[in-house]
Amino acid sequence: MATRTSAEPRPAPDGAATAATGAALRRGIETETLGIVGAPFALAAKLVESAGFDAIYLSGAAFSAGTLGVPDIGLFTRDQLVEQTRILARAVTIPIVVDADTGFGGPDEVATTVRLLEEAGAAAIQLEDQRGADKRCGHLAGKQVVDPAEMCAKIAAAVASRRDPDTVIIGRCDSRSVHGFDDCVSRLRAYRDAGADWLFPEALASRDEFARVGHQFAGSLPLLANMTEFGTSPLISIPDLADLGFTAVLYPVTLMRLAMKAMEAGLAIILAEGSQESLLDLMQTREELYGLLDYDPTHPERHRFARPVSPQEPTS
């Protein structure tokens, strides 16, 4: 086994981000309604890209559960989110939309968060108006939201601090289930005026509400819809959401849910049969995996992250 000469193991290969910037997102919405799929880990991000989707979503819910094994109640740190952004941004060439929750503090902290996520490779950064102490999934009861002025200050700080003017700042409003639909629309207008590039009304309760938001902001700013499963919003297709006035659609936890259910079924079969042989046709093959990784096992040195072996290092 090769030994490492560095003092600390690094959580991801060194290298510059390859993910596209916010300019690609801005161009994309000019011609279509984008599908943005949550990737619980880097290999899934590569699969999303190879399938032809427009962007990757780093979901706070999927990151909390899938990577850290904790609920989505604001338990991960900013450093952890930045590192996960960096990992995904080295894995794909399509843009990454990052869920930054409440921004990790007030306007000054939000400014730092935006700069760090930009440097890590984020093309878009999403901020929400939940109160940090009560942070939870946007489709659960019991949320609390901050005053609109506080959220507007965070959005203004995010816009002012970004180094790339094309980085997309997304203003998410969680007020629908707290203060009602009209308050949600009022807040979205305020977030638009504060400088948000896209608007994200979370947990709308009906197709009609999506249509009403689309009508309210027609010709104004791009609108982002969340099509998470088992939530309060109906599941609406991308073409229908486009007709309702939305320009991007999130599938934040879809892949993680699919993967976990498949793993649950596979574990049950191994327990019952004592072998995984009957599961082989359902598995990604070794060749398919290597193809996704752009890896030729006969020439491992050609992979872009391959590290030259030092003469002082044992190779086995």
TORMI-642903 format. One record per residue: residue in three letters; x, y, z of N, C-alpha, C, O in turn. Coordinates in steps of 0.1 Angstrom, whole numbers, plus 5000, padded with zeros to 4 digits. Example, Ala and Ser with C-alpha at 12.3 -4.5 7.8 and 13.67 -1.06 7.14 Angstrom:
BEGIN
ala513249435078512349555078513249675078514249675085;ser512849785071513749895071512950005079513450115080;
***
This chain:
BEGIN
met500849885000500050005000500950125000501850135008;ala500650224991501350344991501150425003500050435009;thr502150495008502050585019502050725015502550765004;arg501350815023501250955020502351035027502651005038;thr502851125020503951215026503351335033504051405041;ser502151375029501551495035501151465050500951355054;ala501051575057500751565072499351525074499051455084;glu498451565065497051535067496451475055496751525044;pro495551375055494851325043493951435038493251505045;arg493951455025493051555019491751485015491751375010;pro490651555017489351495014488951484999487951424996;ala489751554991489451544977490751564969491651624974;pro490851514957492051534949492251684947491351764945;asp493551724946493851864943493551894929493551804920;gly493252014926492952054912491852164911491052174921;ala491852234901490952344899489552294896489352184891;ala488552374899487152344896487052334881487552414874;thr486252234877485852224863484452264860484052274848;ala483652284870482252314868482052454862482852544864;ala481052464854480752594847480352704857479852674868;thr480452824853480152934862478652974860477952914853;gly478253084867476853134866476553174852475353184849;ala477453214844477153254831476453144823475553174815;ala476853024825476152914818474752894823473852864815;leu474452924836473052914840472253024834471153004830;arg472853144834472153264828471853244813470753284809;arg472753184806472553154792471453044791470553054782;gly471552944799470552834798469152874799468252824792;ile468852954809467452994811466853084800465653104800;glu467753134791467253214780466453124770465653174762;thr466752994770466152914759465352794764464552734757;glu465452764777464652654782464452664798465152744804;thr463552584803463452564817464352454821464252344817;leu465352484830466352394834465952294844465252324853;gly466452174843466252064853467552054861468652034855;ile467452074874468652084883468451974893467651974902;val469351874892469251744900470151744912471351774910;gly469651714923470551704935471451584934471051474931;ala472751604937473751494937474251464951474951554956;pro473951354957474351334971475851304972476351304983;phe476551274961477951254961478451274947477751284938;ala479851274946480451324933480151224922479951264911;leu480151094925479850994914478451014908478151004896;ala477451044917476151074913476151204904475351214895;ala476951304908477051424900477451394886476951454876;lys478451304885478951264871477751194863477651214851;leu476951114870475851054864474851154859474251134848;val474551254867473551354863474051424851473351444841;glu475351454850475951524839475851434826475451484816;ser476251314828476251224816474851194811474651164799;ala473851204820472451184815471951304807470851294801;gly472651414808472251534800471551644807470951734801;phe471551644820470851744828471651874828472851874824;asp471051984831471652114829472552164841473452244838;ala472252114853473052164864472952064876472051974876;ile473852074885473851994897473352084909473552204910;tyr472552014918472152084930472852024942472751904944;leu473552104950474052064963473052094973472952204979;ser472152004976471052014985471452005000472251915003;gly471052105008471352095022470751965029471351905037;ala469551925024468851805029469651685026469951595034;ala470051675013470751555008472151545014472651445018;phe472851665016474151665022474051625036474851545041;ser473151685044472951655058472751505060473451435068;ala471751445052471451305054472451215048472951115054;gly472751235035473551145027475051145031475651035031;thr475551255034477051265037477351255052478251195056;leu476451325060476751335074475851245083476151225094;gly474751195077473851105085473051185095472751125106;val472751305093471951385103470851455096470851465083;pro469851495103468651565097469051705092470051765096;asp468151765084468351895078467852005088466852065086;ile468652025098468352125108469552215111469652265122;gly470352235100471452335102472652275109473252355117;leu472952145108473952085116475352085109476352065116;phe475352105096476752105090477352245090476552345092;thr478652255090479352375091479552435077479352375067;arg479952565077480252625064481452565057481452545045;asp482452525065483652465060483252335053483752295042;gln482352255059481952125053481152155040481452075030;leu480352255040479652285027480552335016480452295005;val481552415020482552465010483352345004483552334992;glu483752255013484552135008483652044999484152004989;gln482452025002481551944994481352014980481351954970;thr481252144980481152224968482352204959482252184947;arg483552204966484752194959484852054953485352034941;ile484451954960484451814955483651794943484051744933;leu482351844943481451834932481951924920481851874909;ala482552034923483052124912484252064905484452104893;arg484951974911486051904904485551784896486351734888;ala484351744899483851624893483051644880482951554872;val482551764878481651784866482051914859482851994864;thr481451934847481652054840480452144839480452254834;ile479252084843478052164843477952244856478652214866;pro477152354857477052444869476552374881475752274880;ile476952424893476552374906475752484913476352594915;val474552454917473752544925473852494939473552374942;val474252584949474552544962473552594972473252724972;asp472952514980472052554990472852595002473352505009;ala472852725005473652775016472852805028473252875037;asp471652745028470752765040470552915043470152995034;thr470752955055470553095059471853175058471853295061;gly472853125052474053195050475053195061476153255060;phe474753125072475653105083475853235091476953255097;gly474853315092474853435100474253555094473453545085;gly474653675098474153795093474853835080475553755074;pro474653955076475154005063476653985061477153945050;asp477454015072478853995070479253855068480153815060;glu478653765076478853615074478353575060479053485054;val477253625056476753585042477753625032478053555022;ala478353745033479353785024480553695023481053655012;thr481053645035482153555035481653415029482453355021;thr480453375032479953245026479953255011480353155004;val479453365005479453374991480853374985481053304975;arg481753444991483153444985483753304986484353254976;leu483553234997484153094998483452994989484152914983;leu482153004987481552914978481852944963481952854955;glu481953064960482453104946483853044944484052984933;glu484753064953486053014951486052864950486952804943;ala485152794957485052654956484452604943484652484939;gly483752684935483252644922481752664921481152614911;ala481052724930479552744929479252834918479852944917;ala478252804910477752894900476552974905476353084900;ala475852914915474652984921474652954935475052844939;ile474253054943474153034958472753074963472353184960;gln472152984969470752994974470753034989471452974997;leu470053144992469853185006468353185009467553215001;glu468053145022466653135026466353225037467353275044;asp465153255039464753355050464253285063463553345071;gln464553155065464253095077465153155088466253205086;arg464653145101465453175112466353065115465952945117;gly467653095117468652985118468452885129468652765128;ala467952945141467752855153466652755151466652645157;asp465752775141464652685139464752615125463752565120;lys465952615119466152565106465652425104465952335112;arg464952405093464452265090464052265075464052365068;cys463752145070463352125056462152225054461252245062;gly462152285042461152385038459752325037458852405036;his459652195037458352135035457752075049456851995049;leu458452105060458052065073457352185080457752295078;ala456452145090455852245098456852295109457852225111;gly456552405115457352455126458452545123459252585131;lys458552585110459552685106459252825111458052855115;gln460252905112460153045115460953125105461953075100;val460453245101461153325092461553455098460953505107;val462653515093463153645098462253755092461553735082;asp462453875096461853995090462354005076463453985074;pro461454055067461954075053463154165052464054145044;ala463254265061464354355060465654285063466754315057;glu465654195072466854115076467254035064468454025061;met466353965057466653885046467153975034468153935027;cys466554085032466954175022468454225024469154235014;ala468854245037470154285040471154175036472254195031;lys470754045038471553935035471753925019472853905014;ile470653945012470753934998471654044992472454024983;ala471454164997472254274993473754254996474654284987;ala474054195007475454155011475954055001477154064997;ala475153954998475553844989475953904975476953874969;val475053994970475254054957476554134957477254134947;ala476654214967477854304968479154234969480254284965;ser479154114975480354044978480853944967481953904967;arg479953914958480353814948481453874939481453994936;arg482453794936483553844927483253834912483753914904;asp482353734909481953714895480553774894479653714900;pro480353874886478953924885477953834879476753854880;asp478453724873477453624868477053514878476153444876;thr477753514890477253424900475853454904475553574907;val474953354904473553374906473253374921473553274927;ile472653474926472153474940470653454940469853524934;ile470253344947468853294947468253334960468753294971;gly467153404960466453444972465253344974464353344967;arg465353264984464353164987463453214998463953265009;cys462153204996461153245006460453125012459853045005;asp460553115025459853005032458553045039458152975048;ser458053155035456953215043455553155040454653175048;arg455453085029454153035025453452955036452252975038;ser454152865042453552785053453552845066453052795076;val454152965067454253035080453153155081452453155090;his453253235071452353355071451353365059450653455058;gly451453265050450453255039451053295026452153355025;phe450253275016450653295002450953444999451953474993;asp450053535003450253675000451553725006452253805000;asp451853685019453153725025454253675017455353745015;cys454153555012455253495004455553584991456653614988;val454453624984454653704972455153834976456053884969;ser454753894987455254024991456754014994457554104990;arg457153915000458653895003459453874991460553924989;leu458853794981459553774969459853904962460853924956;arg458853994962459054124956460154204963461054264956;ala460254194976461254264984462654204981463654274980;tyr462654074979463954004976464454044962465654054960;arg463554054953463854094940464454234940465554264934;asp463854324948464254464948465654474956466354574953;ala465954374965467154384972468354334963469554344967;gly468054274951469054234942469154084939470054044931;ala468254004944468353864940468153844925467453914919;asp468953744920468853724906467753624902467153644892;trp467553524911466453434909465553434922466053464932;leu464353394920463453384932462953244933462653174924;phe462853204946462553064949461453054960461653064972;pro460153044956459053034965458952884970458552794962;glu459252864982459352724987457952684992457252754998;ala457652554990456552484996455152544992454252555000;leu455052584979453752624974452852504975453252394973;ala451552534977450652424981449752374970449052274972;ser449752434958448952384947449452434934450352524933;arg448952364924449352414910448852554908449552634901;asp447752584913447252724912448252824918448352934912;glu448852794929449752884935450952904927451553014925;phe451452794921452552804911452152904900452952984895;ala450952884895450552974884450453114888450753204880;arg449953144900449853274905451153344907451353464904;val452153274912453453324913454053354899454653464897;gly453853264890454353284877453753404870454453484864;his452453424873451853544867452353674874452553774867;gln452553664887452953784894454353834889454653954889;phe455253744886456653774882456953754867458153754864;ala455953744859456153734845456953854839456653964842;gly458053824832458853924827459753994837460454084833;ser459753944849460554004859461853924861462753934853;leu461953834872463053754874462753604872461653564872;pro463853524869463653384868463053324881463453374892;leu462253224880461653154891462053014892462152944882;leu462352974904462852834907461752754914461252804924;ala461452634909460452554916461152434922462052374916;asn460652394933461152274940460152154939459052164944;met460652054932459751934930460251824939460351704934;thr460451854951460851744960459651654963458551694963;glu459951524965458951424967458451424981459151464991;phe457251384983456651364997456551505004456551495017;gly456451614997456351745004454951795002453951725000;thr454851925004453551995004453152034990452052064987;ser454152044980453852084967453451974958454051864960;pro452551994948452251884939453451864929454251964927;leu453651744924454651724914454251754900453251704895;ile454851854895454451914882455651894872456851904876;ser455351864860456451834850457151964846456652074848;ile458351944841459152064836458352144825458252264826;pro457752074815457052154805455852224811455652344807;asp455152164820454052244827454552354835453952464835;leu455652334842456152444850456652554841456552674845;ala457252524830457652624820456352704816456452834815;asp455252634813454052714809453552794821452852894818;leu453852764833453352844845454352954848454053034857;gly455452964841456353084842457653054850458353144854;phe457952924852459152894860460252854850460052794840;thr461452894854462652884845463652784849464552754842;ala463452724861464352624866463652534876462752584883;val463952404877463252314885464252224893465152174887;leu464052214906464952134915464352004917463151984919;tyr465251904917464951764922466051734933466951654930;pro465851784945466951794954467351654960468551634962;val466451574963466751454971466351324963466351214968;thr465951344950465451234942466451114941466051004944;leu467651144937468651044935468950974948469150844949;met469051044959469350984972468250884976468450774981;arg466950934974465850844978465850714969465650604975;leu466150734956466150614948467350514952467150394953;ala468450574954469650494958469350424971469750304973;met468850494981468650424994467550314993467750215000;lys466550334985465550224984466150104977465849994980;ala466950134967467650024960468649944969468649824969;met469350024977470249954986469449874997469949765001;glu468349925001467549855011467049725005467149615012;ala466649724992466149604986467349504984467149384986;gly468449554980469649474978470049404991470449284990;leu470149475001470449425014469549305018469949205024;ala468249335016467249225019467449105011467348995017;ile467849114999468048994990469348924995469348794995;ile470348994998471648935003471348855016471848745017;leu470548915024470248845037469348715034469548615041;ala468448735025467548615022468248505014468048385017;glu469148545004469648444995471148414998471648314993;gly471748495007473148465010474148494999475348465000;ser473648574989474548604977473948724970472748744971;gln474748804963474248914955474148874940473848964932;glu474248744937474248704923473048744916473148794904;ser471848744922470648774915470448924913469548964906;leu471349004919471249144917472149204906472149324903;leu473049114900474049164891473449244879474049344875;asp472349204874471749274863471249414867471049504858;leu471149444880470649574884471849664888471649784891;met473049614887474249684892474849764880474849714869;gln475549874884476449934875477649844873478249804884;thr478149814861479249724859480549794862480549924863;arg481649724864482949784865483249874853483849984855;glu482949824841483249904829482450034829483050144826;glu481250024833480450144834480950244844480950364842;leu481350194855481950284866483150344860483350474862;tyr484050274854485350334849485050434838485750534837;gly484050404830483650504820483250634826483550744821;leu482450624836481950744843483050824849483050944850;leu484050754854485250814861486250854851487350914855;asp486050824838487050854828488450794831489450864831;tyr488350664834489550594840489850474831488950394829;asp491050464826491550354819492450274828493550324831;pro492050154833492850084843494150034837495050004845;thr494350034824495649994818496550114818497750094816;his496050234820496950354820496450444831495950554828;pro496550404844496050484855496750624855496150724860;glu497950634850498650764851498050874842498350984844;arg497150834833496550924824495351004830494851104825;his494850954842493751024848494151154853495251174857;arg493251254852493751394854494051414869494751514872;phe493551334878493951344892495051254896495451244908;ala495651174887496751084890497951164896498251264891;arg498451104907499551174914500851094911500850974913;pro501951164906503151084903503651024916503651084927;val504150904915504750834927506150874930506950874920;ser506450924942507750964945508650844946508250734950;pro509950854942510850744943510950684957511350574959;gln510750774967510850734981509650654986509650594996;glu508550654978507250594982507250444978507450424966;pro506850354986506550214982505350214974504450294976;thr505250124964504050124955503150014959502050004953;ser503449924968502549824972502849774987502249694992;
***
